[in-house]
Amino acid sequence: MNKKTKVIILRYLISFIIFLIVWIILHFSFENLENPYKAMISAGIMAILSPRIKEYETQSEKKMQVMWIFLRKPISI
């Protein structure tokens, strides 16, 4: 596997974990909230908190940059 594939898998794994955490918090906090509403709220919060991947091109090669709300500086890969 190349670096790009590993980063994309890690991004989706982190997104899924964030979704599950938010879902569980909503499940135990609001017992009367229906499942579709929990899913929409969890997906919205997951979209905000998930890491972003940008590709940019330098003179020598394409590079990837991972930006996340929890990190101050982007990580170049």
PyMOL Python script that loads the backbone (N, CA, C, O; Angstrom):
from pymol import cmd

cmd.read_pdbstr("""\
ATOM      1  N   MET A   1       0.839  -1.180   0.000  1.00  0.00           N
ATOM      2  CA  MET A   1       0.000   0.000   0.000  1.00  0.00           C
ATOM      3  C   MET A   1       0.882   1.241   0.000  1.00  0.00           C
ATOM      4  O   MET A   1       1.907   1.301   0.679  1.00  0.00           O
ATOM      5  N   ASN A   2       0.462   2.212  -0.768  1.00  0.00           N
ATOM      6  CA  ASN A   2       1.219   3.453  -0.772  1.00  0.00           C
ATOM      7  C   ASN A   2       0.705   4.395   0.317  1.00  0.00           C
ATOM      8  O   ASN A   2      -0.282   4.103   0.992  1.00  0.00           O
ATOM      9  N   LYS A   3       1.381   5.515   0.473  1.00  0.00           N
ATOM     10  CA  LYS A   3       1.049   6.452   1.547  1.00  0.00           C
ATOM     11  C   LYS A   3      -0.359   7.019   1.416  1.00  0.00           C
ATOM     12  O   LYS A   3      -1.070   7.179   2.408  1.00  0.00           O
ATOM     13  N   LYS A   4      -0.748   7.316   0.196  1.00  0.00           N
ATOM     14  CA  LYS A   4      -2.061   7.922  -0.024  1.00  0.00           C
ATOM     15  C   LYS A   4      -3.177   6.989   0.443  1.00  0.00           C
ATOM     16  O   LYS A   4      -4.136   7.438   1.071  1.00  0.00           O
ATOM     17  N   THR A   5      -3.061   5.719   0.147  1.00  0.00           N
ATOM     18  CA  THR A   5      -4.068   4.747   0.554  1.00  0.00           C
ATOM     19  C   THR A   5      -4.125   4.631   2.071  1.00  0.00           C
ATOM     20  O   THR A   5      -5.212   4.558   2.645  1.00  0.00           O
ATOM     21  N   LYS A   6      -2.978   4.613   2.720  1.00  0.00           N
ATOM     22  CA  LYS A   6      -2.938   4.515   4.178  1.00  0.00           C
ATOM     23  C   LYS A   6      -3.572   5.733   4.832  1.00  0.00           C
ATOM     24  O   LYS A   6      -4.304   5.599   5.812  1.00  0.00           O
ATOM     25  N   VAL A   7      -3.301   6.910   4.304  1.00  0.00           N
ATOM     26  CA  VAL A   7      -3.866   8.137   4.868  1.00  0.00           C
ATOM     27  C   VAL A   7      -5.380   8.168   4.681  1.00  0.00           C
ATOM     28  O   VAL A   7      -6.105   8.573   5.589  1.00  0.00           O
ATOM     29  N   ILE A   8      -5.856   7.751   3.532  1.00  0.00           N
ATOM     30  CA  ILE A   8      -7.297   7.748   3.282  1.00  0.00           C
ATOM     31  C   ILE A   8      -8.008   6.740   4.192  1.00  0.00           C
ATOM     32  O   ILE A   8      -9.083   7.034   4.714  1.00  0.00           O
ATOM     33  N   ILE A   9      -7.421   5.567   4.383  1.00  0.00           N
ATOM     34  CA  ILE A   9      -8.009   4.576   5.292  1.00  0.00           C
ATOM     35  C   ILE A   9      -8.035   5.117   6.716  1.00  0.00           C
ATOM     36  O   ILE A   9      -9.029   4.954   7.422  1.00  0.00           O
ATOM     37  N   LEU A  10      -6.957   5.753   7.140  1.00  0.00           N
ATOM     38  CA  LEU A  10      -6.903   6.344   8.477  1.00  0.00           C
ATOM     39  C   LEU A  10      -7.947   7.445   8.639  1.00  0.00           C
ATOM     40  O   LEU A  10      -8.562   7.567   9.698  1.00  0.00           O
ATOM     41  N   ARG A  11      -8.145   8.234   7.607  1.00  0.00           N
ATOM     42  CA  ARG A  11      -9.148   9.303   7.665  1.00  0.00           C
ATOM     43  C   ARG A  11     -10.552   8.739   7.843  1.00  0.00           C
ATOM     44  O   ARG A  11     -11.316   9.230   8.674  1.00  0.00           O
ATOM     45  N   TYR A  12     -10.899   7.714   7.073  1.00  0.00           N
ATOM     46  CA  TYR A  12     -12.226   7.119   7.196  1.00  0.00           C
ATOM     47  C   TYR A  12     -12.404   6.400   8.533  1.00  0.00           C
ATOM     48  O   TYR A  12     -13.503   6.390   9.090  1.00  0.00           O
ATOM     49  N   LEU A  13     -11.348   5.808   9.043  1.00  0.00           N
ATOM     50  CA  LEU A  13     -11.410   5.161  10.346  1.00  0.00           C
ATOM     51  C   LEU A  13     -11.653   6.186  11.456  1.00  0.00           C
ATOM     52  O   LEU A  13     -12.472   5.954  12.345  1.00  0.00           O
ATOM     53  N   ILE A  14     -10.952   7.308  11.407  1.00  0.00           N
ATOM     54  CA  ILE A  14     -11.156   8.375  12.392  1.00  0.00           C
ATOM     55  C   ILE A  14     -12.573   8.936  12.272  1.00  0.00           C
ATOM     56  O   ILE A  14     -13.223   9.189  13.287  1.00  0.00           O
ATOM     57  N   SER A  15     -13.051   9.130  11.065  1.00  0.00           N
ATOM     58  CA  SER A  15     -14.408   9.637  10.864  1.00  0.00           C
ATOM     59  C   SER A  15     -15.444   8.685  11.444  1.00  0.00           C
ATOM     60  O   SER A  15     -16.397   9.120  12.090  1.00  0.00           O
ATOM     61  N   PHE A  16     -15.264   7.399  11.218  1.00  0.00           N
ATOM     62  CA  PHE A  16     -16.193   6.403  11.741  1.00  0.00           C
ATOM     63  C   PHE A  16     -16.182   6.395  13.268  1.00  0.00           C
ATOM     64  O   PHE A  16     -17.237   6.288  13.892  1.00  0.00           O
ATOM     65  N   ILE A  17     -15.010   6.506  13.870  1.00  0.00           N
ATOM     66  CA  ILE A  17     -14.909   6.534  15.331  1.00  0.00           C
ATOM     67  C   ILE A  17     -15.596   7.772  15.894  1.00  0.00           C
ATOM     68  O   ILE A  17     -16.296   7.684  16.903  1.00  0.00           O
ATOM     69  N   ILE A  18     -15.405   8.920  15.257  1.00  0.00           N
ATOM     70  CA  ILE A  18     -16.080  10.147  15.699  1.00  0.00           C
ATOM     71  C   ILE A  18     -17.592   9.978  15.591  1.00  0.00           C
ATOM     72  O   ILE A  18     -18.326  10.372  16.497  1.00  0.00           O
ATOM     73  N   PHE A  19     -18.060   9.396  14.491  1.00  0.00           N
ATOM     74  CA  PHE A  19     -19.492   9.155  14.311  1.00  0.00           C
ATOM     75  C   PHE A  19     -20.050   8.287  15.430  1.00  0.00           C
ATOM     76  O   PHE A  19     -21.103   8.595  15.989  1.00  0.00           O
ATOM     77  N   LEU A  20     -19.348   7.197  15.761  1.00  0.00           N
ATOM     78  CA  LEU A  20     -19.822   6.302  16.812  1.00  0.00           C
ATOM     79  C   LEU A  20     -19.839   6.976  18.179  1.00  0.00           C
ATOM     80  O   LEU A  20     -20.773   6.778  18.957  1.00  0.00           O
ATOM     81  N   ILE A  21     -18.828   7.760  18.473  1.00  0.00           N
ATOM     82  CA  ILE A  21     -18.774   8.449  19.761  1.00  0.00           C
ATOM     83  C   ILE A  21     -19.941   9.418  19.895  1.00  0.00           C
ATOM     84  O   ILE A  21     -20.604   9.456  20.932  1.00  0.00           O
ATOM     85  N   VAL A  22     -20.191  10.193  18.860  1.00  0.00           N
ATOM     86  CA  VAL A  22     -21.301  11.153  18.904  1.00  0.00           C
ATOM     87  C   VAL A  22     -22.635  10.417  18.991  1.00  0.00           C
ATOM     88  O   VAL A  22     -23.529  10.837  19.727  1.00  0.00           O
ATOM     89  N   TRP A  23     -22.775   9.318  18.240  1.00  0.00           N
ATOM     90  CA  TRP A  23     -24.009   8.529  18.270  1.00  0.00           C
ATOM     91  C   TRP A  23     -24.270   8.006  19.691  1.00  0.00           C
ATOM     92  O   TRP A  23     -25.392   8.094  20.190  1.00  0.00           O
ATOM     93  N   ILE A  24     -23.243   7.469  20.331  1.00  0.00           N
ATOM     94  CA  ILE A  24     -23.404   6.922  21.681  1.00  0.00           C
ATOM     95  C   ILE A  24     -23.757   8.025  22.677  1.00  0.00           C
ATOM     96  O   ILE A  24     -24.604   7.828  23.548  1.00  0.00           O
ATOM     97  N   ILE A  25     -23.117   9.174  22.553  1.00  0.00           N
ATOM     98  CA  ILE A  25     -23.443  10.299  23.438  1.00  0.00           C
ATOM     99  C   ILE A  25     -24.898  10.717  23.255  1.00  0.00           C
ATOM    100  O   ILE A  25     -25.607  10.946  24.235  1.00  0.00           O
ATOM    101  N   LEU A  26     -25.344  10.818  22.008  1.00  0.00           N
ATOM    102  CA  LEU A  26     -26.739  11.185  21.751  1.00  0.00           C
ATOM    103  C   LEU A  26     -27.705  10.106  22.238  1.00  0.00           C
ATOM    104  O   LEU A  26     -28.787  10.417  22.735  1.00  0.00           O
ATOM    105  N   HIS A  27     -27.319   8.859  22.097  1.00  0.00           N
ATOM    106  CA  HIS A  27     -28.191   7.757  22.501  1.00  0.00           C
ATOM    107  C   HIS A  27     -28.455   7.784  24.006  1.00  0.00           C
ATOM    108  O   HIS A  27     -29.589   7.584  24.444  1.00  0.00           O
ATOM    109  N   PHE A  28     -27.415   8.030  24.792  1.00  0.00           N
ATOM    110  CA  PHE A  28     -27.588   8.029  26.233  1.00  0.00           C
ATOM    111  C   PHE A  28     -28.071   9.368  26.782  1.00  0.00           C
ATOM    112  O   PHE A  28     -28.640   9.413  27.873  1.00  0.00           O
ATOM    113  N   SER A  29     -27.857  10.446  26.056  1.00  0.00           N
ATOM    114  CA  SER A  29     -28.299  11.764  26.523  1.00  0.00           C
ATOM    115  C   SER A  29     -29.763  12.029  26.198  1.00  0.00           C
ATOM    116  O   SER A  29     -30.504  12.545  27.034  1.00  0.00           O
ATOM    117  N   PHE A  30     -30.179  11.679  24.990  1.00  0.00           N
ATOM    118  CA  PHE A  30     -31.547  11.932  24.533  1.00  0.00           C
ATOM    119  C   PHE A  30     -32.201  10.611  24.148  1.00  0.00           C
ATOM    120  O   PHE A  30     -32.103  10.177  23.000  1.00  0.00           O
ATOM    121  N   GLU A  31     -32.863   9.976  25.101  1.00  0.00           N
ATOM    122  CA  GLU A  31     -33.446   8.663  24.850  1.00  0.00           C
ATOM    123  C   GLU A  31     -34.647   8.730  23.909  1.00  0.00           C
ATOM    124  O   GLU A  31     -34.931   7.753  23.215  1.00  0.00           O
ATOM    125  N   ASN A  32     -35.354   9.848  23.867  1.00  0.00           N
ATOM    126  CA  ASN A  32     -36.546   9.965  23.015  1.00  0.00           C
ATOM    127  C   ASN A  32     -36.223  10.382  21.585  1.00  0.00           C
ATOM    128  O   ASN A  32     -37.121  10.430  20.745  1.00  0.00           O
ATOM    129  N   LEU A  33     -34.976  10.680  21.296  1.00  0.00           N
ATOM    130  CA  LEU A  33     -34.583  11.106  19.957  1.00  0.00           C
ATOM    131  C   LEU A  33     -34.579   9.899  19.024  1.00  0.00           C
ATOM    132  O   LEU A  33     -33.995   8.865  19.348  1.00  0.00           O
ATOM    133  N   GLU A  34     -35.225  10.028  17.872  1.00  0.00           N
ATOM    134  CA  GLU A  34     -35.336   8.913  16.922  1.00  0.00           C
ATOM    135  C   GLU A  34     -34.009   8.692  16.194  1.00  0.00           C
ATOM    136  O   GLU A  34     -33.175   9.593  16.113  1.00  0.00           O
ATOM    137  N   ASN A  35     -33.829   7.475  15.663  1.00  0.00           N
ATOM    138  CA  ASN A  35     -32.577   7.090  15.025  1.00  0.00           C
ATOM    139  C   ASN A  35     -32.198   7.952  13.820  1.00  0.00           C
ATOM    140  O   ASN A  35     -31.023   8.300  13.703  1.00  0.00           O
ATOM    141  N   PRO A  36     -33.116   8.323  12.914  1.00  0.00           N
ATOM    142  CA  PRO A  36     -32.691   9.153  11.778  1.00  0.00           C
ATOM    143  C   PRO A  36     -32.137  10.518  12.221  1.00  0.00           C
ATOM    144  O   PRO A  36     -31.210  11.044  11.605  1.00  0.00           O
ATOM    145  N   TYR A  37     -32.701  11.075  13.271  1.00  0.00           N
ATOM    146  CA  TYR A  37     -32.208  12.361  13.764  1.00  0.00           C
ATOM    147  C   TYR A  37     -30.827  12.208  14.410  1.00  0.00           C
ATOM    148  O   TYR A  37     -29.964  13.072  14.257  1.00  0.00           O
ATOM    149  N   LYS A  38     -30.631  11.113  15.124  1.00  0.00           N
ATOM    150  CA  LYS A  38     -29.314  10.836  15.700  1.00  0.00           C
ATOM    151  C   LYS A  38     -28.273  10.709  14.588  1.00  0.00           C
ATOM    152  O   LYS A  38     -27.157  11.216  14.708  1.00  0.00           O
ATOM    153  N   ALA A  39     -28.651  10.030  13.511  1.00  0.00           N
ATOM    154  CA  ALA A  39     -27.718   9.834  12.397  1.00  0.00           C
ATOM    155  C   ALA A  39     -27.377  11.156  11.718  1.00  0.00           C
ATOM    156  O   ALA A  39     -26.219  11.402  11.382  1.00  0.00           O
ATOM    157  N   MET A  40     -28.380  12.006  11.515  1.00  0.00           N
ATOM    158  CA  MET A  40     -28.115  13.299  10.859  1.00  0.00           C
ATOM    159  C   MET A  40     -27.238  14.190  11.726  1.00  0.00           C
ATOM    160  O   MET A  40     -26.311  14.824  11.223  1.00  0.00           O
ATOM    161  N   ILE A  41     -27.519  14.244  13.007  1.00  0.00           N
ATOM    162  CA  ILE A  41     -26.723  15.065  13.921  1.00  0.00           C
ATOM    163  C   ILE A  41     -25.303  14.516  14.012  1.00  0.00           C
ATOM    164  O   ILE A  41     -24.340  15.282  13.977  1.00  0.00           O
ATOM    165  N   SER A  42     -25.166  13.202  14.129  1.00  0.00           N
ATOM    166  CA  SER A  42     -23.841  12.576  14.214  1.00  0.00           C
ATOM    167  C   SER A  42     -23.035  12.810  12.945  1.00  0.00           C
ATOM    168  O   SER A  42     -21.834  13.074  13.014  1.00  0.00           O
ATOM    169  N   ALA A  43     -23.684  12.716  11.785  1.00  0.00           N
ATOM    170  CA  ALA A  43     -22.985  12.929  10.515  1.00  0.00           C
ATOM    171  C   ALA A  43     -22.539  14.383  10.372  1.00  0.00           C
ATOM    172  O   ALA A  43     -21.445  14.649   9.874  1.00  0.00           O
ATOM    173  N   GLY A  44     -23.368  15.314  10.801  1.00  0.00           N
ATOM    174  CA  GLY A  44     -22.978  16.725  10.728  1.00  0.00           C
ATOM    175  C   GLY A  44     -21.788  17.040  11.609  1.00  0.00           C
ATOM    176  O   GLY A  44     -20.858  17.726  11.184  1.00  0.00           O
ATOM    177  N   ILE A  45     -21.811  16.544  12.827  1.00  0.00           N
ATOM    178  CA  ILE A  45     -20.685  16.781  13.738  1.00  0.00           C
ATOM    179  C   ILE A  45     -19.443  16.055  13.243  1.00  0.00           C
ATOM    180  O   ILE A  45     -18.334  16.577  13.360  1.00  0.00           O
ATOM    181  N   MET A  46     -19.613  14.857  12.693  1.00  0.00           N
ATOM    182  CA  MET A  46     -18.479  14.118  12.146  1.00  0.00           C
ATOM    183  C   MET A  46     -17.837  14.879  10.980  1.00  0.00           C
ATOM    184  O   MET A  46     -16.613  14.911  10.857  1.00  0.00           O
ATOM    185  N   ALA A  47     -18.658  15.484  10.134  1.00  0.00           N
ATOM    186  CA  ALA A  47     -18.125  16.229   8.986  1.00  0.00           C
ATOM    187  C   ALA A  47     -17.297  17.428   9.449  1.00  0.00           C
ATOM    188  O   ALA A  47     -16.320  17.797   8.798  1.00  0.00           O
ATOM    189  N   ILE A  48     -17.680  18.027  10.556  1.00  0.00           N
ATOM    190  CA  ILE A  48     -16.935  19.175  11.071  1.00  0.00           C
ATOM    191  C   ILE A  48     -15.631  18.728  11.733  1.00  0.00           C
ATOM    192  O   ILE A  48     -14.603  19.385  11.567  1.00  0.00           O
ATOM    193  N   LEU A  49     -15.658  17.634  12.472  1.00  0.00           N
ATOM    194  CA  LEU A  49     -14.506  17.209  13.264  1.00  0.00           C
ATOM    195  C   LEU A  49     -13.534  16.283  12.536  1.00  0.00           C
ATOM    196  O   LEU A  49     -12.447  16.025  13.052  1.00  0.00           O
ATOM    197  N   SER A  50     -13.883  15.780  11.367  1.00  0.00           N
ATOM    198  CA  SER A  50     -13.023  14.839  10.650  1.00  0.00           C
ATOM    199  C   SER A  50     -11.833  15.553  10.015  1.00  0.00           C
ATOM    200  O   SER A  50     -11.918  16.732   9.668  1.00  0.00           O
ATOM    201  N   PRO A  51     -10.719  14.827   9.865  1.00  0.00           N
ATOM    202  CA  PRO A  51      -9.556  15.426   9.202  1.00  0.00           C
ATOM    203  C   PRO A  51      -9.804  15.631   7.706  1.00  0.00           C
ATOM    204  O   PRO A  51     -10.556  14.883   7.081  1.00  0.00           O
ATOM    205  N   ARG A  52      -9.168  16.642   7.154  1.00  0.00           N
ATOM    206  CA  ARG A  52      -9.279  16.945   5.725  1.00  0.00           C
ATOM    207  C   ARG A  52      -7.951  16.600   5.048  1.00  0.00           C
ATOM    208  O   ARG A  52      -6.878  16.791   5.620  1.00  0.00           O
ATOM    209  N   ILE A  53      -8.045  16.098   3.839  1.00  0.00           N
ATOM    210  CA  ILE A  53      -6.853  15.758   3.065  1.00  0.00           C
ATOM    211  C   ILE A  53      -6.837  16.614   1.814  1.00  0.00           C
ATOM    212  O   ILE A  53      -7.803  16.640   1.052  1.00  0.00           O
ATOM    213  N   LYS A  54      -5.728  17.314   1.609  1.00  0.00           N
ATOM    214  CA  LYS A  54      -5.552  18.122   0.403  1.00  0.00           C
ATOM    215  C   LYS A  54      -4.328  17.624  -0.345  1.00  0.00           C
ATOM    216  O   LYS A  54      -3.309  17.277   0.253  1.00  0.00           O
ATOM    217  N   GLU A  55      -4.449  17.596  -1.644  1.00  0.00           N
ATOM    218  CA  GLU A  55      -3.315  17.247  -2.490  1.00  0.00           C
ATOM    219  C   GLU A  55      -2.827  18.489  -3.198  1.00  0.00           C
ATOM    220  O   GLU A  55      -3.624  19.254  -3.741  1.00  0.00           O
ATOM    221  N   TYR A  56      -1.536  18.693  -3.197  1.00  0.00           N
ATOM    222  CA  TYR A  56      -0.976  19.811  -3.931  1.00  0.00           C
ATOM    223  C   TYR A  56       0.270  19.338  -4.657  1.00  0.00           C
ATOM    224  O   TYR A  56       0.894  18.341  -4.292  1.00  0.00           O
ATOM    225  N   GLU A  57       0.607  20.075  -5.682  1.00  0.00           N
ATOM    226  CA  GLU A  57       1.703  19.656  -6.539  1.00  0.00           C
ATOM    227  C   GLU A  57       2.891  20.589  -6.375  1.00  0.00           C
ATOM    228  O   GLU A  57       2.753  21.808  -6.480  1.00  0.00           O
ATOM    229  N   THR A  58       4.052  20.016  -6.118  1.00  0.00           N
ATOM    230  CA  THR A  58       5.287  20.782  -6.067  1.00  0.00           C
ATOM    231  C   THR A  58       6.008  20.588  -7.400  1.00  0.00           C
ATOM    232  O   THR A  58       5.500  19.925  -8.304  1.00  0.00           O
ATOM    233  N   GLN A  59       7.168  21.162  -7.504  1.00  0.00           N
ATOM    234  CA  GLN A  59       7.910  21.017  -8.755  1.00  0.00           C
ATOM    235  C   GLN A  59       8.354  19.575  -8.986  1.00  0.00           C
ATOM    236  O   GLN A  59       8.468  19.136 -10.131  1.00  0.00           O
ATOM    237  N   SER A  60       8.602  18.845  -7.916  1.00  0.00           N
ATOM    238  CA  SER A  60       9.120  17.496  -8.082  1.00  0.00           C
ATOM    239  C   SER A  60       8.045  16.400  -8.031  1.00  0.00           C
ATOM    240  O   SER A  60       8.165  15.388  -8.722  1.00  0.00           O
ATOM    241  N   GLU A  61       6.988  16.597  -7.212  1.00  0.00           N
ATOM    242  CA  GLU A  61       6.007  15.532  -7.046  1.00  0.00           C
ATOM    243  C   GLU A  61       4.705  16.069  -6.465  1.00  0.00           C
ATOM    244  O   GLU A  61       4.590  17.246  -6.126  1.00  0.00           O
ATOM    245  N   LYS A  62       3.728  15.172  -6.361  1.00  0.00           N
ATOM    246  CA  LYS A  62       2.483  15.506  -5.671  1.00  0.00           C
ATOM    247  C   LYS A  62       2.653  15.185  -4.192  1.00  0.00           C
ATOM    248  O   LYS A  62       3.222  14.155  -3.830  1.00  0.00           O
ATOM    249  N   LYS A  63       2.163  16.061  -3.357  1.00  0.00           N
ATOM    250  CA  LYS A  63       2.236  15.846  -1.917  1.00  0.00           C
ATOM    251  C   LYS A  63       0.837  15.942  -1.335  1.00  0.00           C
ATOM    252  O   LYS A  63      -0.066  16.534  -1.926  1.00  0.00           O
ATOM    253  N   MET A  64       0.683  15.348  -0.168  1.00  0.00           N
ATOM    254  CA  MET A  64      -0.599  15.385   0.527  1.00  0.00           C
ATOM    255  C   MET A  64      -0.422  16.145   1.837  1.00  0.00           C
ATOM    256  O   MET A  64       0.647  16.146   2.449  1.00  0.00           O
ATOM    257  N   GLN A  65      -1.493  16.778   2.234  1.00  0.00           N
ATOM    258  CA  GLN A  65      -1.484  17.566   3.455  1.00  0.00           C
ATOM    259  C   GLN A  65      -2.732  17.188   4.256  1.00  0.00           C
ATOM    260  O   GLN A  65      -3.845  17.225   3.731  1.00  0.00           O
ATOM    261  N   VAL A  66      -2.545  16.828   5.513  1.00  0.00           N
ATOM    262  CA  VAL A  66      -3.649  16.468   6.388  1.00  0.00           C
ATOM    263  C   VAL A  66      -3.893  17.639   7.342  1.00  0.00           C
ATOM    264  O   VAL A  66      -3.004  18.056   8.084  1.00  0.00           O
ATOM    265  N   MET A  67      -5.113  18.150   7.300  1.00  0.00           N
ATOM    266  CA  MET A  67      -5.490  19.257   8.178  1.00  0.00           C
ATOM    267  C   MET A  67      -6.601  18.758   9.086  1.00  0.00           C
ATOM    268  O   MET A  67      -7.532  18.085   8.642  1.00  0.00           O
ATOM    269  N   TRP A  68      -6.489  19.099  10.370  1.00  0.00           N
ATOM    270  CA  TRP A  68      -7.469  18.666  11.339  1.00  0.00           C
ATOM    271  C   TRP A  68      -7.709  19.791  12.316  1.00  0.00           C
ATOM    272  O   TRP A  68      -6.800  20.567  12.612  1.00  0.00           O
ATOM    273  N   ILE A  69      -8.926  19.885  12.821  1.00  0.00           N
ATOM    274  CA  ILE A  69      -9.297  20.964  13.726  1.00  0.00           C
ATOM    275  C   ILE A  69      -8.502  20.869  15.037  1.00  0.00           C
ATOM    276  O   ILE A  69      -8.299  21.886  15.702  1.00  0.00           O
ATOM    277  N   PHE A  70      -8.051  19.672  15.416  1.00  0.00           N
ATOM    278  CA  PHE A  70      -7.334  19.471  16.661  1.00  0.00           C
ATOM    279  C   PHE A  70      -5.834  19.730  16.535  1.00  0.00           C
ATOM    280  O   PHE A  70      -5.138  19.781  17.550  1.00  0.00           O
ATOM    281  N   LEU A  71      -5.327  19.891  15.334  1.00  0.00           N
ATOM    282  CA  LEU A  71      -3.914  20.176  15.117  1.00  0.00           C
ATOM    283  C   LEU A  71      -3.734  21.612  14.667  1.00  0.00           C
ATOM    284  O   LEU A  71      -4.516  22.122  13.865  1.00  0.00           O
ATOM    285  N   ARG A  72      -2.708  22.260  15.180  1.00  0.00           N
ATOM    286  CA  ARG A  72      -2.477  23.663  14.818  1.00  0.00           C
ATOM    287  C   ARG A  72      -1.900  23.800  13.409  1.00  0.00           C
ATOM    288  O   ARG A  72      -2.318  24.665  12.640  1.00  0.00           O
ATOM    289  N   LYS A  73      -0.947  22.950  13.083  1.00  0.00           N
ATOM    290  CA  LYS A  73      -0.294  23.034  11.781  1.00  0.00           C
ATOM    291  C   LYS A  73      -0.657  21.816  10.940  1.00  0.00           C
ATOM    292  O   LYS A  73      -0.819  20.720  11.478  1.00  0.00           O
ATOM    293  N   PRO A  74      -0.785  21.992   9.635  1.00  0.00           N
ATOM    294  CA  PRO A  74      -1.065  20.834   8.774  1.00  0.00           C
ATOM    295  C   PRO A  74       0.138  19.904   8.694  1.00  0.00           C
ATOM    296  O   PRO A  74       1.282  20.345   8.805  1.00  0.00           O
ATOM    297  N   ILE A  75      -0.127  18.628   8.504  1.00  0.00           N
ATOM    298  CA  ILE A  75       0.919  17.614   8.379  1.00  0.00           C
ATOM    299  C   ILE A  75       1.126  17.336   6.894  1.00  0.00           C
ATOM    300  O   ILE A  75       0.180  16.976   6.193  1.00  0.00           O
ATOM    301  N   SER A  76       2.345  17.499   6.416  1.00  0.00           N
ATOM    302  CA  SER A  76       2.649  17.197   5.022  1.00  0.00           C
ATOM    303  C   SER A  76       3.152  15.761   4.907  1.00  0.00           C
ATOM    304  O   SER A  76       4.013  15.315   5.665  1.00  0.00           O
ATOM    305  N   ILE A  77       2.589  15.062   3.940  1.00  0.00           N
ATOM    306  CA  ILE A  77       2.989  13.664   3.731  1.00  0.00           C
ATOM    307  C   ILE A  77       3.541  13.516   2.335  1.00  0.00           C
ATOM    308  O   ILE A  77       3.940  12.419   1.942  1.00  0.00           O
TER     309      ILE A  77
END
""", "prot")
cmd.dss("prot")
cmd.show_as("cartoon", "prot")
cmd.util.cbc("prot")
cmd.orient("prot")
